[in-house]
Amino acid sequence: MPTQLSFSSQVFQVDKIELEGHTEQIVKGGRHLFSLLPKAFAGIQQIGVVGWGSQGPAQAQNLRDSLEGTGIRVKVGLRPGSASMKEAEAAGFSTQAGTLGEMFAVIKESDLVLLLISDAAQAELFGRVFEALRPGATLGLSHGFLLGHMKNVGAKFPANVNVVAVCPKGMGPSVRRLYVQGKQVNGAGINASFAVHQDVDGRATDIALGWSVAIGSPYTFQTTLESEYKSDIFGERGILLGAVHGVIESLYRRYVSQGMSREDAFLNSSESITGPISSLISKQGILSVYEALDSQGKVAFEHAYSATYPAARDIIEEMYDEVSSGNEIRSVNLAGERLKRRPMGTIDQTETWRVGATVRKKRGQTKTPIHPFTAGVYIATMMAQIDVLLEKEHPYSEVANESVIECVDSLNPYMHARGVSYMIDNCSTTARLGARKWAPRFDYNITQQAFVDVDDKKPVNQKLVGDFKTHVAHKILAECAKMRPSVDIFVE
């Protein structure tokens, strides 16, 4: 069972949801709550949004729009000469209006500082950031990476500030795009977790919840900063980014080797996952994909699932160990210097993704199928990730969002729109590095183990398939789905 967490709010209604015998607390979002934001942010005159990477543009604009007319200023802080300065100005922030400035000046003058610079920059600059914080200010993070790094080096947060986190379960562009869509559909947005790591004045919880509501989260669930960084860094290396890339590469090559045309191989691998499989999971849950198959399709699914689950789980368990031990964070920090000399290369130049560009141009000419073997491989990998997070006692809401909801509602739509690079490279440097590192491992293990077992006609592990059909995740997702906004993300 996950660790029991609880919180209370003096501003927002706190609801309870029952997830398979475990009670969790959430705050449901929506634009009708924007009038409560001045109370949640009582005493806060300026929110400094520091950084303009994946999350910075989205959160700065969403906060500014939500707080319009309240007198609370949202000011972006960037390095002098930053290439992002023009982008921030194009989004409506300016030095003339007092809404754009140098990052450390913005930190010193802000009551709430959202530190959204890259993870590598946080690791390098956190000492200077801490020195610049006002006593009694609130430091906000959208990722627990900094805590993981500080554990590695034996550092602590300043004792005289609040430390909170609001972590959207999707890339920054999704956070902004769905917020804009939410102007027509109240509550449209990306779910977020929140954590209160340090509360010096009793206000930290409401500040964090106000932040989450203001950026448009349909619902906000509780976690800890440590649990967040472990699940998040792990998840993006897994089914969110790295694993799905590796799965598609392996399936594409398999289908071509079996005689499919290259376009059909892409249609039945990538397009099947990012199209009908993701859509069904999003709206009706994981089990609905299996139930949508005919009897022959169910047999193919079971063979693929039975063979893939252990091959994927081997990598997933190793991955979690690397994250929880701090090794993966060290790896990201070590990459920082290398990236200054040699930037990351592109990841969409294999035959798979070149063919994909052609297939996307022909959409509408043929119906994209739910390929049963593809579904079995993809869902087995997803379920292996879910099981590892459950065994590590992560909150149920966190497990559902980091392994399923973020995939199908935020990330896969980007791959569906323009390919794997468009999905992965709209994310943080930490995520981009992790996806590149672990995708080949999934590709290799699935090709070398799972596909060999299928081709050798290894019997289906009926217990494994039976456990999938009755898995606790299905009921957890059914409860989470009740809070799903009616709008799907639209990616141009």
FENNORRA-V672489 format. One record per run of one state. SS is the DSSP state (H for helix, E for strand, C for the rest). FROM is the first residue (numbers start at 1). LEN is the number of residues. If there is no record, write none. Layout:
BEGIN
SS/FROM/LEN
SS/FROM/LEN
END
This chain:
BEGIN
C/1/14
E/15/5
C/20/2
E/22/7
C/29/2
H/31/10
C/41/5
E/46/5
C/51/5
H/56/11
C/67/6
E/73/6
C/79/6
H/85/6
C/91/9
E/100/3
H/103/7
C/110/2
E/112/4
C/116/3
H/119/14
C/133/5
E/138/4
C/142/3
H/145/9
C/154/8
E/162/7
C/169/3
H/172/10
C/182/10
E/192/7
C/199/5
H/204/11
C/215/4
E/219/4
C/223/2
H/225/13
C/238/4
H/242/16
C/258/4
H/262/23
C/285/2
H/287/5
C/292/3
H/295/30
C/325/2
H/327/15
C/342/9
H/351/11
C/362/10
H/372/20
C/392/4
H/396/23
C/419/1
H/420/5
C/425/4
H/429/27
C/456/6
H/462/8
C/470/2
H/472/10
C/482/11
END
